Amino acid sequence: MNSHNNDISNEKVIFCKKCVQSNQRPNTSPEFKKSNKIIGKLSFDDDGVCHPCKYYEKVKSKINWAHREKELKDLCDKYRDKNKEYDVLVPGSGGKDSIYVSHLLKTKYNMKPLTVTWAPHMYTDVGLKNLFEWQKLGFDHLLVTPNYQIHSLLTKLAFKKLLNPFQPFIIGQKNHAPKIALKYGIELIMYGENNAEVHNNINETQTPLMDPKHYSSESTNDKIFLGGCEIDQFQEYKISKKDLSIYIPYERSVYEEKNIKVHFMSYYKKWSPHENYYYVKNICNFNFNPDGRSEGTYTKFASLDDKTDGQNYFTMLIKFGHGRATNDACRDIRDGFITREEAVRLVNKYDDEFPKKYFQDFLDYIKISENEYWETIDQARPTNLWKQDGNKWILKNKVV
């Protein structure tokens, strides 16, 4: 069985026979290791089926969830401690998934969570409302907000160098939870979904644990990149390593000495964004997108809290030829909510929709002009994905 998994921009575009994902989809890799736009891609086999679909068919559909439930109960019994302030740390934005995970741990498994949020670049109104709804359910909560000026600069650099304006958020989202767990003496961290289930090789789905490479460095000699720049390069901006410390991962040995483990709830529970949404709507006044759906897709209940969310998915479309609707449709196909034929129609209708609602906010946040924005976008278009027709750019390959 041969897996095709490369970074070459002249690679032939292949769409999965089961879902609507192409072989251009990036896999999950440590953000603080990225110095350029080159990134590993989703695994496909010779039968034309992506590994996430294989995971759903060959692994997830055959899981004994009662046995996984027992594993979760045993895990909670191991870490529940009346002599500690908190039993578990749950990171999240206050979206449907983090509310689901923390509420389930508290009410069904008698755990006391500390909930923690790495702040978005720019909160939306609905994002703030949902954050407050989360807090109102009865959790101690920490909101970690990085230096605005530095975060803005890192976002600009990540956009210009990597076409990945969401990178500073992703780095903090992965790094901050273990750091806070260390400060509070919490040994168990519970995230929601393992991204390997929808991004990576099927072999990476067989563990409940997050690979420490995503939130820690092997040694102090590791090269760390933020926004595509090495730490020493920030002297040009009069920013010191100390100023950037909130983004820099700790060494792995620090967490190993304190026995801190990062788990995924999706290993223990049959994960479904739709089911999580229905669960959360039953326990609080969770708000969905007031516009009826989010730009670039047909759904209304995911990635609502950050005004840069739309740019995250649009830059994904530019680099990899798929956008937000593709992400949602692939999951909905695998979960049985829509057919592939329905997904094709939805993707072709919504995937390339430009996120205009917060566009000016984004330009102001990273301090660039609209002309500079489009120059950066157009220079980043891979030649195997895009062609120019007059003043228009057209995707060479669309899912059918």
MONORDA-V240441 format. One record per residue. N is the residue number from 1. PHI is phi in whole degrees, -180 to 180 (NA if undefined). OMEGA is omega in degrees with one decimal (NA if undefined). BURIAL is # if it has 24 or more other C-alpha atoms within 12 Angstrom, else .. Layout:
BEGIN
n:N phi:PHI omega:OMEGA burial:BURIAL
n:N phi:PHI omega:OMEGA burial:BURIAL
END
This chain:
BEGIN
n:1 phi:NA omega:-177.3 burial:.
n:2 phi:-102 omega:176.4 burial:.
n:3 phi:-105 omega:179.5 burial:.
n:4 phi:-97 omega:-169.6 burial:#
n:5 phi:-148 omega:-175.7 burial:#
n:6 phi:-133 omega:-172.2 burial:.
n:7 phi:-111 omega:-167.5 burial:#
n:8 phi:-80 omega:-173.5 burial:.
n:9 phi:-75 omega:176.3 burial:#
n:10 phi:-97 omega:-179.9 burial:.
n:11 phi:-64 omega:176.7 burial:.
n:12 phi:-67 omega:-179.6 burial:.
n:13 phi:-84 omega:178.9 burial:#
n:14 phi:-125 omega:177.2 burial:#
n:15 phi:-102 omega:178.7 burial:#
n:16 phi:-61 omega:179.6 burial:#
n:17 phi:-74 omega:-176.5 burial:#
n:18 phi:-96 omega:-180.0 burial:#
n:19 phi:-116 omega:-178.7 burial:#
n:20 phi:-118 omega:-179.2 burial:#
n:21 phi:-83 omega:176.4 burial:#
n:22 phi:-103 omega:178.4 burial:#
n:23 phi:-75 omega:176.6 burial:#
n:24 phi:-88 omega:-178.5 burial:#
n:25 phi:-59 omega:178.2 burial:#
n:26 phi:-74 omega:172.4 burial:#
n:27 phi:-91 omega:-177.5 burial:#
n:28 phi:-84 omega:179.2 burial:#
n:29 phi:-144 omega:-176.0 burial:#
n:30 phi:-59 omega:-177.1 burial:#
n:31 phi:-67 omega:-175.7 burial:#
n:32 phi:-79 omega:174.6 burial:#
n:33 phi:-105 omega:-171.1 burial:#
n:34 phi:-90 omega:179.5 burial:#
n:35 phi:-109 omega:179.6 burial:#
n:36 phi:-155 omega:-175.0 burial:#
n:37 phi:-81 omega:-177.5 burial:#
n:38 phi:-70 omega:-176.7 burial:#
n:39 phi:-152 omega:177.6 burial:#
n:40 phi:-67 omega:-175.4 burial:#
n:41 phi:-112 omega:179.4 burial:#
n:42 phi:-59 omega:-179.7 burial:#
n:43 phi:-82 omega:173.0 burial:#
n:44 phi:-123 omega:173.2 burial:#
n:45 phi:-106 omega:-175.0 burial:#
n:46 phi:-65 omega:179.0 burial:.
n:47 phi:-84 omega:176.6 burial:.
n:48 phi:79 omega:179.1 burial:#
n:49 phi:-115 omega:-178.3 burial:#
n:50 phi:-74 omega:-178.0 burial:#
n:51 phi:-66 omega:174.9 burial:#
n:52 phi:-59 omega:176.9 burial:#
n:53 phi:-66 omega:176.8 burial:#
n:54 phi:-64 omega:177.4 burial:#
n:55 phi:-59 omega:-179.7 burial:#
n:56 phi:-62 omega:-174.8 burial:#
n:57 phi:-78 omega:-171.1 burial:.
n:58 phi:-96 omega:-176.1 burial:.
n:59 phi:-118 omega:-172.1 burial:.
n:60 phi:-61 omega:-178.2 burial:#
n:61 phi:-68 omega:-176.7 burial:.
n:62 phi:-108 omega:-178.8 burial:.
n:63 phi:-69 omega:172.5 burial:.
n:64 phi:-85 omega:-173.8 burial:.
n:65 phi:-71 omega:174.6 burial:.
n:66 phi:-66 omega:176.9 burial:.
n:67 phi:-67 omega:177.8 burial:.
n:68 phi:-64 omega:175.8 burial:.
n:69 phi:-60 omega:177.5 burial:.
n:70 phi:-63 omega:177.4 burial:.
n:71 phi:-61 omega:-179.8 burial:.
n:72 phi:-66 omega:177.8 burial:#
n:73 phi:-61 omega:178.4 burial:.
n:74 phi:-64 omega:178.4 burial:.
n:75 phi:-62 omega:179.8 burial:#
n:76 phi:-65 omega:177.8 burial:#
n:77 phi:-61 omega:-179.1 burial:.
n:78 phi:-67 omega:-172.7 burial:.
n:79 phi:-101 omega:177.6 burial:#
n:80 phi:-70 omega:-172.8 burial:#
n:81 phi:-147 omega:-177.6 burial:.
n:82 phi:-68 omega:-179.8 burial:.
n:83 phi:-92 omega:178.5 burial:.
n:84 phi:-109 omega:-179.1 burial:.
n:85 phi:-68 omega:-179.3 burial:.
n:86 phi:-136 omega:179.1 burial:#
n:87 phi:-95 omega:-172.8 burial:#
n:88 phi:-153 omega:174.6 burial:#
n:89 phi:-109 omega:178.9 burial:#
n:90 phi:-118 omega:176.7 burial:#
n:91 phi:-81 omega:176.3 burial:#
n:92 phi:172 omega:-177.4 burial:#
n:93 phi:-94 omega:-168.6 burial:#
n:94 phi:94 omega:172.3 burial:#
n:95 phi:-82 omega:-173.4 burial:#
n:96 phi:-60 omega:-173.6 burial:#
n:97 phi:-72 omega:-179.6 burial:#
n:98 phi:-69 omega:175.9 burial:#
n:99 phi:-65 omega:179.1 burial:#
n:100 phi:-59 omega:-176.0 burial:#
n:101 phi:-62 omega:-176.2 burial:#
n:102 phi:-67 omega:-179.8 burial:#
n:103 phi:-67 omega:178.4 burial:#
n:104 phi:-63 omega:-179.8 burial:#
n:105 phi:-63 omega:-177.7 burial:#
n:106 phi:-75 omega:-170.3 burial:#
n:107 phi:-87 omega:-177.4 burial:.
n:108 phi:-96 omega:-173.7 burial:.
n:109 phi:-114 omega:172.2 burial:#
n:110 phi:56 omega:176.7 burial:.
n:111 phi:-101 omega:173.9 burial:#
n:112 phi:-104 omega:-179.0 burial:#
n:113 phi:-89 omega:161.0 burial:#
n:114 phi:-101 omega:179.4 burial:#
n:115 phi:-97 omega:-172.9 burial:#
n:116 phi:-138 omega:178.6 burial:#
n:117 phi:-123 omega:166.9 burial:#
n:118 phi:-87 omega:-169.3 burial:#
n:119 phi:-60 omega:172.6 burial:#
n:120 phi:-67 omega:177.5 burial:#
n:121 phi:-57 omega:-179.6 burial:#
n:122 phi:-142 omega:-178.6 burial:#
n:123 phi:-64 omega:166.5 burial:#
n:124 phi:-88 omega:177.8 burial:#
n:125 phi:-63 omega:-178.6 burial:.
n:126 phi:-69 omega:177.1 burial:#
n:127 phi:-64 omega:178.4 burial:#
n:128 phi:-67 omega:178.6 burial:#
n:129 phi:-61 omega:-179.1 burial:#
n:130 phi:-71 omega:174.9 burial:#
n:131 phi:-61 omega:179.1 burial:#
n:132 phi:-67 omega:177.0 burial:#
n:133 phi:-62 omega:177.5 burial:#
n:134 phi:-61 omega:-178.2 burial:#
n:135 phi:-63 omega:-178.0 burial:#
n:136 phi:-67 omega:178.2 burial:.
n:137 phi:-76 omega:173.3 burial:#
n:138 phi:102 omega:178.4 burial:.
n:139 phi:-124 omega:163.9 burial:#
n:140 phi:-71 omega:-171.4 burial:#
n:141 phi:-142 omega:173.7 burial:#
n:142 phi:-117 omega:174.7 burial:#
n:143 phi:-110 omega:-179.3 burial:#
n:144 phi:-100 omega:-177.5 burial:#
n:145 phi:-118 omega:-178.1 burial:#
n:146 phi:-73 omega:177.5 burial:#
n:147 phi:-51 omega:-174.7 burial:.
n:148 phi:-60 omega:-175.9 burial:.
n:149 phi:-65 omega:180.0 burial:.
n:150 phi:-70 omega:-178.9 burial:#
n:151 phi:-63 omega:177.1 burial:#
n:152 phi:-62 omega:179.0 burial:#
n:153 phi:-64 omega:179.5 burial:#
n:154 phi:-61 omega:178.4 burial:#
n:155 phi:-66 omega:177.7 burial:#
n:156 phi:-64 omega:179.9 burial:#
n:157 phi:-64 omega:179.6 burial:#
n:158 phi:-65 omega:176.8 burial:#
n:159 phi:-69 omega:-175.0 burial:#
n:160 phi:-71 omega:-173.7 burial:#
n:161 phi:-91 omega:-173.2 burial:#
n:162 phi:-119 omega:-168.9 burial:#
n:163 phi:50 omega:-178.3 burial:#
n:164 phi:-140 omega:-175.6 burial:#
n:165 phi:-66 omega:-179.4 burial:#
n:166 phi:-85 omega:-172.5 burial:#
n:167 phi:-57 omega:179.6 burial:#
n:168 phi:-58 omega:176.6 burial:#
n:169 phi:-68 omega:-178.2 burial:#
n:170 phi:-62 omega:179.2 burial:#
n:171 phi:-60 omega:179.7 burial:#
n:172 phi:-65 omega:-179.7 burial:#
n:173 phi:-59 omega:-180.0 burial:#
n:174 phi:-84 omega:-171.5 burial:#
n:175 phi:-83 omega:-168.2 burial:#
n:176 phi:-73 omega:-175.7 burial:#
n:177 phi:-62 omega:177.3 burial:#
n:178 phi:-61 omega:178.7 burial:#
n:179 phi:-64 omega:-180.0 burial:#
n:180 phi:-71 omega:176.1 burial:#
n:181 phi:-58 omega:179.1 burial:#
n:182 phi:-63 omega:-178.2 burial:#
n:183 phi:-67 omega:-176.5 burial:.
n:184 phi:-98 omega:179.4 burial:#
n:185 phi:69 omega:179.8 burial:#
n:186 phi:-98 omega:-175.6 burial:#
n:187 phi:-94 omega:-176.6 burial:#
n:188 phi:-113 omega:174.1 burial:#
n:189 phi:-120 omega:-179.1 burial:#
n:190 phi:-124 omega:170.5 burial:#
n:191 phi:-86 omega:-179.8 burial:#
n:192 phi:-86 omega:-173.2 burial:#
n:193 phi:-99 omega:171.7 burial:#
n:194 phi:-79 omega:-177.2 burial:#
n:195 phi:-61 omega:179.0 burial:#
n:196 phi:-61 omega:-178.8 burial:#
n:197 phi:-68 omega:-178.9 burial:#
n:198 phi:-122 omega:-175.6 burial:#
n:199 phi:-122 omega:-161.0 burial:#
n:200 phi:-116 omega:177.5 burial:#
n:201 phi:-63 omega:-175.8 burial:#
n:202 phi:-59 omega:-179.3 burial:#
n:203 phi:-65 omega:-177.8 burial:.
n:204 phi:-85 omega:-178.8 burial:#
n:205 phi:-98 omega:-170.1 burial:#
n:206 phi:-92 omega:-178.7 burial:.
n:207 phi:-133 omega:174.8 burial:.
n:208 phi:-79 omega:-170.3 burial:#
n:209 phi:-100 omega:169.2 burial:#
n:210 phi:-75 omega:176.5 burial:#
n:211 phi:-63 omega:-178.1 burial:#
n:212 phi:-59 omega:179.5 burial:#
n:213 phi:-63 omega:-178.5 burial:#
n:214 phi:-82 omega:-177.3 burial:#
n:215 phi:-133 omega:-179.5 burial:#
n:216 phi:-149 omega:176.0 burial:#
n:217 phi:-102 omega:-179.9 burial:#
n:218 phi:-74 omega:180.0 burial:.
n:219 phi:-159 omega:178.3 burial:.
n:220 phi:-70 omega:179.3 burial:.
n:221 phi:-86 omega:179.1 burial:.
n:222 phi:-62 omega:173.4 burial:.
n:223 phi:-79 omega:178.9 burial:#
n:224 phi:-113 omega:179.0 burial:#
n:225 phi:-118 omega:174.6 burial:#
n:226 phi:-127 omega:-176.1 burial:#
n:227 phi:61 omega:179.8 burial:#
n:228 phi:80 omega:-177.9 burial:#
n:229 phi:-115 omega:171.9 burial:#
n:230 phi:-70 omega:-175.1 burial:#
n:231 phi:-56 omega:-177.1 burial:#
n:232 phi:-64 omega:-178.9 burial:.
n:233 phi:-68 omega:-178.1 burial:.
n:234 phi:-76 omega:172.7 burial:#
n:235 phi:-59 omega:177.0 burial:.
n:236 phi:-58 omega:-179.6 burial:.
n:237 phi:-100 omega:-178.3 burial:.
n:238 phi:59 omega:177.2 burial:.
n:239 phi:-118 omega:-176.4 burial:.
n:240 phi:-90 omega:175.6 burial:.
n:241 phi:-61 omega:178.1 burial:.
n:242 phi:-63 omega:178.1 burial:.
n:243 phi:-63 omega:-176.8 burial:.
n:244 phi:-97 omega:-170.9 burial:#
n:245 phi:-59 omega:-178.2 burial:.
n:246 phi:-65 omega:-179.4 burial:#
n:247 phi:-96 omega:-172.1 burial:#
n:248 phi:-84 omega:-178.0 burial:#
n:249 phi:-71 omega:172.8 burial:#
n:250 phi:-76 omega:173.8 burial:#
n:251 phi:-66 omega:-177.2 burial:#
n:252 phi:-60 omega:-176.9 burial:#
n:253 phi:-62 omega:179.3 burial:.
n:254 phi:-62 omega:-179.5 burial:#
n:255 phi:-77 omega:179.4 burial:#
n:256 phi:-64 omega:179.8 burial:.
n:257 phi:-64 omega:-178.9 burial:.
n:258 phi:-100 omega:177.2 burial:.
n:259 phi:57 omega:178.4 burial:.
n:260 phi:-82 omega:-178.6 burial:#
n:261 phi:-123 omega:179.2 burial:#
n:262 phi:-111 omega:-177.0 burial:#
n:263 phi:-110 omega:174.2 burial:#
n:264 phi:-116 omega:176.5 burial:#
n:265 phi:-65 omega:-178.0 burial:#
n:266 phi:-66 omega:173.5 burial:#
n:267 phi:-72 omega:-173.3 burial:#
n:268 phi:-95 omega:-177.9 burial:#
n:269 phi:-123 omega:178.5 burial:#
n:270 phi:-68 omega:-167.6 burial:#
n:271 phi:-78 omega:176.7 burial:#
n:272 phi:-149 omega:177.9 burial:#
n:273 phi:-56 omega:178.5 burial:#
n:274 phi:-63 omega:-179.2 burial:#
n:275 phi:-64 omega:176.8 burial:.
n:276 phi:-62 omega:178.9 burial:#
n:277 phi:-62 omega:-179.6 burial:#
n:278 phi:-65 omega:177.2 burial:.
n:279 phi:-59 omega:-175.2 burial:#
n:280 phi:-69 omega:178.2 burial:#
n:281 phi:-62 omega:-179.5 burial:.
n:282 phi:-81 omega:-174.6 burial:.
n:283 phi:-114 omega:179.4 burial:.
n:284 phi:-157 omega:-179.5 burial:#
n:285 phi:-88 omega:-178.8 burial:#
n:286 phi:-69 omega:-176.6 burial:#
n:287 phi:-102 omega:172.8 burial:#
n:288 phi:-98 omega:-176.8 burial:#
n:289 phi:-61 omega:-176.9 burial:#
n:290 phi:-67 omega:178.6 burial:.
n:291 phi:-83 omega:178.3 burial:.
n:292 phi:96 omega:175.2 burial:.
n:293 phi:-161 omega:177.2 burial:.
n:294 phi:-89 omega:179.9 burial:#
n:295 phi:-60 omega:178.9 burial:#
n:296 phi:89 omega:-179.6 burial:#
n:297 phi:-156 omega:-178.6 burial:#
n:298 phi:-107 omega:-176.9 burial:#
n:299 phi:-93 omega:-172.8 burial:#
n:300 phi:-132 omega:-169.0 burial:#
n:301 phi:-124 omega:-177.2 burial:#
n:302 phi:-125 omega:177.8 burial:#
n:303 phi:51 omega:-174.3 burial:#
n:304 phi:-106 omega:-163.3 burial:#
n:305 phi:-90 omega:-172.0 burial:#
n:306 phi:-120 omega:179.1 burial:#
n:307 phi:-68 omega:177.6 burial:#
n:308 phi:-95 omega:179.9 burial:#
n:309 phi:-55 omega:-178.9 burial:#
n:310 phi:-61 omega:178.4 burial:#
n:311 phi:-69 omega:176.4 burial:#
n:312 phi:-58 omega:-177.6 burial:#
n:313 phi:-76 omega:179.6 burial:#
n:314 phi:-69 omega:177.0 burial:#
n:315 phi:-67 omega:173.3 burial:#
n:316 phi:-64 omega:176.9 burial:#
n:317 phi:-60 omega:-178.7 burial:#
n:318 phi:-65 omega:-174.7 burial:#
n:319 phi:-77 omega:-169.7 burial:#
n:320 phi:-123 omega:175.6 burial:#
n:321 phi:81 omega:175.3 burial:#
n:322 phi:-139 omega:-176.1 burial:#
n:323 phi:-122 omega:-172.1 burial:#
n:324 phi:-68 omega:-179.4 burial:#
n:325 phi:-63 omega:176.8 burial:#
n:326 phi:-61 omega:178.1 burial:#
n:327 phi:-55 omega:-176.3 burial:#
n:328 phi:-68 omega:-175.5 burial:#
n:329 phi:-67 omega:178.7 burial:#
n:330 phi:-60 omega:178.7 burial:#
n:331 phi:-65 omega:-177.3 burial:#
n:332 phi:-68 omega:173.6 burial:#
n:333 phi:-63 omega:-176.1 burial:#
n:334 phi:-66 omega:179.4 burial:#
n:335 phi:-85 omega:174.6 burial:#
n:336 phi:85 omega:-178.6 burial:.
n:337 phi:-85 omega:178.3 burial:.
n:338 phi:-139 omega:175.3 burial:.
n:339 phi:-89 omega:176.9 burial:.
n:340 phi:-64 omega:179.6 burial:#
n:341 phi:-62 omega:177.0 burial:.
n:342 phi:-64 omega:-179.8 burial:#
n:343 phi:-63 omega:179.1 burial:#
n:344 phi:-58 omega:179.6 burial:#
n:345 phi:-63 omega:-178.5 burial:.
n:346 phi:-66 omega:-179.9 burial:#
n:347 phi:-63 omega:-178.4 burial:#
n:348 phi:-69 omega:178.2 burial:#
n:349 phi:-85 omega:-168.8 burial:.
n:350 phi:-115 omega:-166.9 burial:#
n:351 phi:-58 omega:-175.6 burial:#
n:352 phi:-98 omega:176.8 burial:#
n:353 phi:-68 omega:-178.1 burial:#
n:354 phi:-79 omega:-180.0 burial:#
n:355 phi:-81 omega:-172.7 burial:#
n:356 phi:-89 omega:-172.6 burial:.
n:357 phi:-57 omega:-177.4 burial:.
n:358 phi:-113 omega:-176.1 burial:.
n:359 phi:-61 omega:-179.3 burial:#
n:360 phi:-66 omega:176.1 burial:.
n:361 phi:-60 omega:179.9 burial:#
n:362 phi:-66 omega:178.8 burial:#
n:363 phi:-59 omega:179.8 burial:#
n:364 phi:-66 omega:-177.0 burial:.
n:365 phi:-65 omega:-178.2 burial:#
n:366 phi:-99 omega:171.5 burial:#
n:367 phi:60 omega:172.6 burial:.
n:368 phi:-132 omega:178.2 burial:#
n:369 phi:-86 omega:176.8 burial:.
n:370 phi:-65 omega:177.8 burial:.
n:371 phi:-62 omega:179.2 burial:.
n:372 phi:-65 omega:177.9 burial:.
n:373 phi:-58 omega:-175.3 burial:#
n:374 phi:-71 omega:173.9 burial:.
n:375 phi:-62 omega:179.0 burial:.
n:376 phi:-65 omega:179.5 burial:#
n:377 phi:-61 omega:-173.8 burial:#
n:378 phi:-69 omega:177.8 burial:#
n:379 phi:-70 omega:-175.8 burial:.
n:380 phi:-94 omega:-176.4 burial:#
n:381 phi:-71 omega:178.2 burial:#
n:382 phi:-66 omega:-176.3 burial:#
n:383 phi:-69 omega:177.6 burial:#
n:384 phi:-81 omega:-177.3 burial:#
n:385 phi:-109 omega:-169.9 burial:#
n:386 phi:-124 omega:170.2 burial:#
n:387 phi:-136 omega:-178.5 burial:.
n:388 phi:-101 omega:177.3 burial:.
n:389 phi:-124 omega:-172.7 burial:.
n:390 phi:67 omega:178.3 burial:.
n:391 phi:-95 omega:-176.7 burial:.
n:392 phi:-107 omega:172.1 burial:.
n:393 phi:-106 omega:-175.5 burial:.
n:394 phi:-127 omega:173.4 burial:.
n:395 phi:-67 omega:179.4 burial:#
n:396 phi:-71 omega:-176.3 burial:.
n:397 phi:-127 omega:174.7 burial:#
n:398 phi:-120 omega:-176.8 burial:#
n:399 phi:-67 omega:177.9 burial:#
n:400 phi:-133 omega:NA burial:.
END
